[in-house]
Amino acid sequence: MPVGVLALQGDFREHIATFGKIGAAAVPIRTVRELELCDSLVIPGGESTVIQKLAVAYGLFEPIRKKIQAGFPVFGTCAGLIMLADEILDGVSGQAGFGGLHVSVRRNAFGNQLDSFETNLEFVGVAGSPVHAAFIRAPIVERVGNDVEVLAKLPDDRIIAVRQNNILGISFHPELTNETRIHELFLRMVAGS
Ligand code: GLN
């Protein structure tokens, strides 16, 4: 079965292209029917408040929430990480995500668009050269539950990548920097689930 990429808003095309580079089938998801034909889901970067509204409007919000609760493998980048967090700090009024990931994330933790930056990181489960990571109005993870493994931190110790069983969440955008190894890590999670 292909990987589904939630295609309501944000950089879903870049995620689909990244899976293409590593020979994995990935398809855009806009309906519950399309979701049922996948064995995993990527929630892209973009704007979490818009993804929330569109997921409700497309009837996908509850089905995705339930699937995550049931252990469906899911990978969120940036806004996608925000959508997976159980607690959102600095959210707008009424903001809610799918949840399931036992963390608190703070939105826009580095400031505005002009404070976006790129850096190199060590990443648990990714061998070889450091991961080149782009942060664009990125969130950080402020609290993690006991069952959450920290996969990467910034030099100042702020957490920017986590895994909890079948849930992978990262603050940055490998799909924008030609970095395929995190997508490969997710495919291994899907294969093992
Ligand atoms: N700041 C955005 C949000 O709150 C996330 C930014 C991104 O995905 N690059 O959803």
py3Dmol code that shows the C-alpha trace and the ligand (Angstrom):
import py3Dmol

protein = """\
ATOM      1  CA  MET A   1       0.000   0.000   0.000  1.00  0.00           C
ATOM      2  CA  PRO A   2       1.237   3.560  -0.671  1.00  0.00           C
ATOM      3  CA  VAL A   3       2.050   6.195   1.897  1.00  0.00           C
ATOM      4  CA  GLY A   4      -0.707   8.796   2.088  1.00  0.00           C
ATOM      5  CA  VAL A   5       0.262  12.458   2.226  1.00  0.00           C
ATOM      6  CA  LEU A   6      -2.404  14.787   3.590  1.00  0.00           C
ATOM      7  CA  ALA A   7      -2.877  17.192   0.678  1.00  0.00           C
ATOM      8  CA  LEU A   8      -5.136  19.941   2.021  1.00  0.00           C
ATOM      9  CA  GLN A   9      -2.519  22.692   2.394  1.00  0.00           C
ATOM     10  CA  GLY A  10       1.244  23.049   2.720  1.00  0.00           C
ATOM     11  CA  ASP A  11       4.169  21.317   1.062  1.00  0.00           C
ATOM     12  CA  PHE A  12       2.577  17.934   0.340  1.00  0.00           C
ATOM     13  CA  ARG A  13       3.962  17.880  -3.234  1.00  0.00           C
ATOM     14  CA  GLU A  14       7.532  18.016  -1.906  1.00  0.00           C
ATOM     15  CA  HIS A  15       6.823  15.055   0.414  1.00  0.00           C
ATOM     16  CA  ILE A  16       5.396  13.005  -2.466  1.00  0.00           C
ATOM     17  CA  ALA A  17       8.473  13.883  -4.558  1.00  0.00           C
ATOM     18  CA  THR A  18      10.815  12.867  -1.711  1.00  0.00           C
ATOM     19  CA  PHE A  19       9.199   9.426  -1.476  1.00  0.00           C
ATOM     20  CA  GLY A  20       9.540   9.196  -5.255  1.00  0.00           C
ATOM     21  CA  LYS A  21      13.316   9.760  -4.959  1.00  0.00           C
ATOM     22  CA  ILE A  22      13.618   6.689  -2.705  1.00  0.00           C
ATOM     23  CA  GLY A  23      11.347   4.538  -4.849  1.00  0.00           C
ATOM     24  CA  ALA A  24       8.333   4.543  -2.509  1.00  0.00           C
ATOM     25  CA  ALA A  25       4.780   5.099  -3.713  1.00  0.00           C
ATOM     26  CA  ALA A  26       3.046   8.081  -2.102  1.00  0.00           C
ATOM     27  CA  VAL A  27      -0.359   9.512  -2.933  1.00  0.00           C
ATOM     28  CA  PRO A  28      -2.211  12.723  -2.000  1.00  0.00           C
ATOM     29  CA  ILE A  29      -5.039  12.314   0.520  1.00  0.00           C
ATOM     30  CA  ARG A  30      -8.105  14.549   0.424  1.00  0.00           C
ATOM     31  CA  THR A  31     -10.918  12.101   1.216  1.00  0.00           C
ATOM     32  CA  VAL A  32     -11.650   9.375   3.751  1.00  0.00           C
ATOM     33  CA  ARG A  33     -11.825   6.886   0.879  1.00  0.00           C
ATOM     34  CA  GLU A  34      -8.289   7.789  -0.219  1.00  0.00           C
ATOM     35  CA  LEU A  35      -7.112   7.507   3.387  1.00  0.00           C
ATOM     36  CA  GLU A  36      -8.487   3.954   3.598  1.00  0.00           C
ATOM     37  CA  LEU A  37      -6.259   2.900   0.683  1.00  0.00           C
ATOM     38  CA  CYS A  38      -3.020   3.812   2.529  1.00  0.00           C
ATOM     39  CA  ASP A  39      -1.041   2.137   5.274  1.00  0.00           C
ATOM     40  CA  SER A  40       0.446   5.319   6.750  1.00  0.00           C
ATOM     41  CA  LEU A  41       0.075   9.100   6.633  1.00  0.00           C
ATOM     42  CA  VAL A  42       2.348  12.128   6.343  1.00  0.00           C
ATOM     43  CA  ILE A  43       1.116  15.486   7.625  1.00  0.00           C
ATOM     44  CA  PRO A  44       3.141  18.166   5.825  1.00  0.00           C
ATOM     45  CA  GLY A  45       4.431  21.551   6.843  1.00  0.00           C
ATOM     46  CA  GLY A  46       2.262  24.533   6.146  1.00  0.00           C
ATOM     47  CA  GLU A  47      -0.073  26.290   8.524  1.00  0.00           C
ATOM     48  CA  SER A  48      -1.560  24.150  11.286  1.00  0.00           C
ATOM     49  CA  THR A  49      -4.652  26.326  11.786  1.00  0.00           C
ATOM     50  CA  VAL A  50      -5.511  26.016   8.087  1.00  0.00           C
ATOM     51  CA  ILE A  51      -4.829  22.267   8.024  1.00  0.00           C
ATOM     52  CA  GLN A  52      -7.173  21.922  11.029  1.00  0.00           C
ATOM     53  CA  LYS A  53      -9.983  23.881   9.351  1.00  0.00           C
ATOM     54  CA  LEU A  54      -9.650  22.050   6.039  1.00  0.00           C
ATOM     55  CA  ALA A  55      -9.438  18.626   7.724  1.00  0.00           C
ATOM     56  CA  VAL A  56     -12.755  19.385   9.438  1.00  0.00           C
ATOM     57  CA  ALA A  57     -14.288  20.717   6.192  1.00  0.00           C
ATOM     58  CA  TYR A  58     -13.181  17.605   4.240  1.00  0.00           C
ATOM     59  CA  GLY A  59     -14.522  15.257   6.929  1.00  0.00           C
ATOM     60  CA  LEU A  60     -11.011  13.970   7.647  1.00  0.00           C
ATOM     61  CA  PHE A  61     -10.417  15.337  11.129  1.00  0.00           C
ATOM     62  CA  GLU A  62     -12.123  12.616  13.201  1.00  0.00           C
ATOM     63  CA  PRO A  63     -11.116   9.695  10.938  1.00  0.00           C
ATOM     64  CA  ILE A  64      -7.438  10.728  11.121  1.00  0.00           C
ATOM     65  CA  ARG A  65      -7.625  11.318  14.883  1.00  0.00           C
ATOM     66  CA  LYS A  66      -9.106   7.843  15.404  1.00  0.00           C
ATOM     67  CA  LYS A  67      -6.579   6.148  13.143  1.00  0.00           C
ATOM     68  CA  ILE A  68      -3.679   7.714  15.052  1.00  0.00           C
ATOM     69  CA  GLN A  69      -5.225   6.561  18.347  1.00  0.00           C
ATOM     70  CA  ALA A  70      -5.430   3.053  16.875  1.00  0.00           C
ATOM     71  CA  GLY A  71      -1.699   3.027  16.012  1.00  0.00           C
ATOM     72  CA  PHE A  72      -1.687   4.064  12.347  1.00  0.00           C
ATOM     73  CA  PRO A  73       1.889   5.105  11.380  1.00  0.00           C
ATOM     74  CA  VAL A  74       2.062   8.855  10.959  1.00  0.00           C
ATOM     75  CA  PHE A  75       4.858  11.353  10.218  1.00  0.00           C
ATOM     76  CA  GLY A  76       4.406  15.087  10.842  1.00  0.00           C
ATOM     77  CA  THR A  77       6.797  17.841   9.770  1.00  0.00           C
ATOM     78  CA  CYS A  78       6.566  21.322  11.293  1.00  0.00           C
ATOM     79  CA  ALA A  79       2.839  22.185  11.095  1.00  0.00           C
ATOM     80  CA  GLY A  80       2.352  18.401  10.902  1.00  0.00           C
ATOM     81  CA  LEU A  81       4.172  17.991  14.228  1.00  0.00           C
ATOM     82  CA  ILE A  82       1.864  20.626  15.726  1.00  0.00           C
ATOM     83  CA  MET A  83      -1.158  18.642  14.444  1.00  0.00           C
ATOM     84  CA  LEU A  84       0.137  15.513  16.216  1.00  0.00           C
ATOM     85  CA  ALA A  85       0.914  17.084  19.600  1.00  0.00           C
ATOM     86  CA  ASP A  86      -1.412  16.480  22.537  1.00  0.00           C
ATOM     87  CA  GLU A  87      -0.809  20.051  23.722  1.00  0.00           C
ATOM     88  CA  ILE A  88      -0.269  23.157  21.566  1.00  0.00           C
ATOM     89  CA  LEU A  89       1.300  26.209  23.241  1.00  0.00           C
ATOM     90  CA  ASP A  90       0.842  29.631  21.605  1.00  0.00           C
ATOM     91  CA  GLY A  91      -1.976  28.264  19.462  1.00  0.00           C
ATOM     92  CA  VAL A  92      -4.779  30.522  18.270  1.00  0.00           C
ATOM     93  CA  SER A  93      -8.143  30.398  20.030  1.00  0.00           C
ATOM     94  CA  GLY A  94      -9.896  27.121  19.209  1.00  0.00           C
ATOM     95  CA  GLN A  95      -6.784  25.534  17.768  1.00  0.00           C
ATOM     96  CA  ALA A  96      -6.698  21.751  18.035  1.00  0.00           C
ATOM     97  CA  GLY A  97      -4.729  19.033  16.367  1.00  0.00           C
ATOM     98  CA  PHE A  98      -5.302  15.325  15.815  1.00  0.00           C
ATOM     99  CA  GLY A  99      -3.182  14.653  18.909  1.00  0.00           C
ATOM    100  CA  GLY A 100      -1.865  11.255  19.937  1.00  0.00           C
ATOM    101  CA  LEU A 101       1.757  12.298  20.447  1.00  0.00           C
ATOM    102  CA  HIS A 102       2.457  12.788  24.146  1.00  0.00           C
ATOM    103  CA  VAL A 103       4.269  16.119  23.862  1.00  0.00           C
ATOM    104  CA  SER A 104       3.690  19.851  24.253  1.00  0.00           C
ATOM    105  CA  VAL A 105       4.818  21.901  21.274  1.00  0.00           C
ATOM    106  CA  ARG A 106       5.226  25.649  21.072  1.00  0.00           C
ATOM    107  CA  ARG A 107       4.255  27.206  17.755  1.00  0.00           C
ATOM    108  CA  ASN A 108       6.492  29.750  16.023  1.00  0.00           C
ATOM    109  CA  ALA A 109       9.073  29.187  18.751  1.00  0.00           C
ATOM    110  CA  PHE A 110      11.906  30.849  16.829  1.00  0.00           C
ATOM    111  CA  GLY A 111      10.013  33.994  15.840  1.00  0.00           C
ATOM    112  CA  ASN A 112       8.593  34.951  12.480  1.00  0.00           C
ATOM    113  CA  GLN A 113       9.410  34.030   8.877  1.00  0.00           C
ATOM    114  CA  LEU A 114      12.543  36.219   8.915  1.00  0.00           C
ATOM    115  CA  ASP A 115      13.939  34.140  11.777  1.00  0.00           C
ATOM    116  CA  SER A 116      13.920  30.982   9.653  1.00  0.00           C
ATOM    117  CA  PHE A 117      17.296  29.231   9.492  1.00  0.00           C
ATOM    118  CA  GLU A 118      19.148  26.093   8.400  1.00  0.00           C
ATOM    119  CA  THR A 119      21.549  23.960  10.418  1.00  0.00           C
ATOM    120  CA  ASN A 120      23.162  20.508  10.591  1.00  0.00           C
ATOM    121  CA  LEU A 121      22.005  17.966  13.174  1.00  0.00           C
ATOM    122  CA  GLU A 122      22.786  14.546  14.538  1.00  0.00           C
ATOM    123  CA  PHE A 123      19.627  12.438  14.274  1.00  0.00           C
ATOM    124  CA  VAL A 124      19.084   9.107  16.065  1.00  0.00           C
ATOM    125  CA  GLY A 125      18.469   6.379  13.477  1.00  0.00           C
ATOM    126  CA  VAL A 126      20.063   8.328  10.617  1.00  0.00           C
ATOM    127  CA  ALA A 127      23.571   7.132   9.835  1.00  0.00           C
ATOM    128  CA  GLY A 128      26.308   8.997   7.978  1.00  0.00           C
ATOM    129  CA  SER A 129      26.630  12.729   7.540  1.00  0.00           C
ATOM    130  CA  PRO A 130      24.588  15.123   9.704  1.00  0.00           C
ATOM    131  CA  VAL A 131      21.040  15.952   8.652  1.00  0.00           C
ATOM    132  CA  HIS A 132      20.734  19.362   6.979  1.00  0.00           C
ATOM    133  CA  ALA A 133      17.601  20.870   8.481  1.00  0.00           C
ATOM    134  CA  ALA A 134      15.543  23.903   7.427  1.00  0.00           C
ATOM    135  CA  PHE A 135      13.414  25.594  10.114  1.00  0.00           C
ATOM    136  CA  ILE A 136      10.597  27.818   8.829  1.00  0.00           C
ATOM    137  CA  ARG A 137       8.467  29.424  11.569  1.00  0.00           C
ATOM    138  CA  ALA A 138       9.119  26.144  13.304  1.00  0.00           C
ATOM    139  CA  PRO A 139       7.736  24.736  16.547  1.00  0.00           C
ATOM    140  CA  ILE A 140       9.819  23.200  19.326  1.00  0.00           C
ATOM    141  CA  VAL A 141       8.911  20.349  21.640  1.00  0.00           C
ATOM    142  CA  GLU A 142       8.842  21.593  25.232  1.00  0.00           C
ATOM    143  CA  ARG A 143       7.646  18.548  27.177  1.00  0.00           C
ATOM    144  CA  VAL A 144       7.763  14.858  26.315  1.00  0.00           C
ATOM    145  CA  GLY A 145       5.924  11.916  27.867  1.00  0.00           C
ATOM    146  CA  ASN A 146       7.719   8.837  29.235  1.00  0.00           C
ATOM    147  CA  ASP A 147       7.051   6.855  26.076  1.00  0.00           C
ATOM    148  CA  VAL A 148       8.495   9.518  23.757  1.00  0.00           C
ATOM    149  CA  GLU A 149      12.025   9.088  22.397  1.00  0.00           C
ATOM    150  CA  VAL A 150      13.970  12.248  21.545  1.00  0.00           C
ATOM    151  CA  LEU A 151      15.656  11.808  18.142  1.00  0.00           C
ATOM    152  CA  ALA A 152      17.282  15.205  17.649  1.00  0.00           C
ATOM    153  CA  LYS A 153      18.043  18.406  19.527  1.00  0.00           C
ATOM    154  CA  LEU A 154      19.539  21.768  18.659  1.00  0.00           C
ATOM    155  CA  PRO A 155      22.945  22.612  20.210  1.00  0.00           C
ATOM    156  CA  ASP A 156      21.084  24.571  22.925  1.00  0.00           C
ATOM    157  CA  ASP A 157      19.203  21.355  23.858  1.00  0.00           C
ATOM    158  CA  ARG A 158      15.840  22.327  22.423  1.00  0.00           C
ATOM    159  CA  ILE A 159      14.023  19.221  21.150  1.00  0.00           C
ATOM    160  CA  ILE A 160      13.113  19.200  17.464  1.00  0.00           C
ATOM    161  CA  ALA A 161      12.489  15.520  16.608  1.00  0.00           C
ATOM    162  CA  VAL A 162      10.646  12.792  18.510  1.00  0.00           C
ATOM    163  CA  ARG A 163       9.217   9.337  18.074  1.00  0.00           C
ATOM    164  CA  GLN A 164       6.509   7.541  20.047  1.00  0.00           C
ATOM    165  CA  ASN A 165       5.837   4.035  18.704  1.00  0.00           C
ATOM    166  CA  ASN A 166       4.379   4.634  15.212  1.00  0.00           C
ATOM    167  CA  ILE A 167       4.365   8.426  15.454  1.00  0.00           C
ATOM    168  CA  LEU A 168       7.300  10.458  14.103  1.00  0.00           C
ATOM    169  CA  GLY A 169       7.310  14.240  14.529  1.00  0.00           C
ATOM    170  CA  ILE A 170       9.964  16.744  13.515  1.00  0.00           C
ATOM    171  CA  SER A 171      10.169  20.559  13.530  1.00  0.00           C
ATOM    172  CA  PHE A 172      11.991  20.953  10.238  1.00  0.00           C
ATOM    173  CA  HIS A 173      11.558  20.181   6.532  1.00  0.00           C
ATOM    174  CA  PRO A 174      13.698  17.362   5.071  1.00  0.00           C
ATOM    175  CA  GLU A 175      11.409  17.434   2.025  1.00  0.00           C
ATOM    176  CA  LEU A 176      12.823  20.878   1.155  1.00  0.00           C
ATOM    177  CA  THR A 177      16.552  20.127   1.477  1.00  0.00           C
ATOM    178  CA  ASN A 178      16.991  16.951  -0.565  1.00  0.00           C
ATOM    179  CA  GLU A 179      17.291  14.945   2.676  1.00  0.00           C
ATOM    180  CA  THR A 180      15.692  11.514   2.114  1.00  0.00           C
ATOM    181  CA  ARG A 181      16.923   9.624   5.186  1.00  0.00           C
ATOM    182  CA  ILE A 182      14.115  10.686   7.539  1.00  0.00           C
ATOM    183  CA  HIS A 183      11.539   9.513   4.988  1.00  0.00           C
ATOM    184  CA  GLU A 184      13.473   6.223   4.819  1.00  0.00           C
ATOM    185  CA  LEU A 185      13.337   5.994   8.622  1.00  0.00           C
ATOM    186  CA  PHE A 186       9.549   6.473   8.457  1.00  0.00           C
ATOM    187  CA  LEU A 187       9.244   3.742   5.814  1.00  0.00           C
ATOM    188  CA  ARG A 188      11.117   1.384   8.170  1.00  0.00           C
ATOM    189  CA  MET A 189       8.648   2.304  10.927  1.00  0.00           C
ATOM    190  CA  VAL A 190       5.743   1.531   8.573  1.00  0.00           C
ATOM    191  CA  ALA A 191       7.320  -1.802   7.571  1.00  0.00           C
ATOM    192  CA  GLY A 192       7.780  -2.726  11.231  1.00  0.00           C
ATOM    193  CA  SER A 193       4.249  -1.758  12.305  1.00  0.00           C
TER     194      SER A 193
END
"""
ligand_1 = """\
10
LIG
N 4.079 28.173 12.032
C 3.321 27.182 11.306
C 2.116 26.699 12.093
O 1.890 27.119 13.173
C 4.176 26.006 10.905
C 5.226 26.425 9.908
C 5.657 25.336 8.962
O 5.013 24.288 8.839
N 6.736 25.588 8.247
O 1.401 25.881 11.626
"""
view = py3Dmol.view(width=600, height=400)
view.addModel(protein, "pdb")
view.setStyle({"model": 0}, {"cartoon": {"style": "trace"}})
view.addModel(ligand_1, "xyz")
view.setStyle({"model": 1}, {"stick": {}})
view.zoomTo()
view.show()
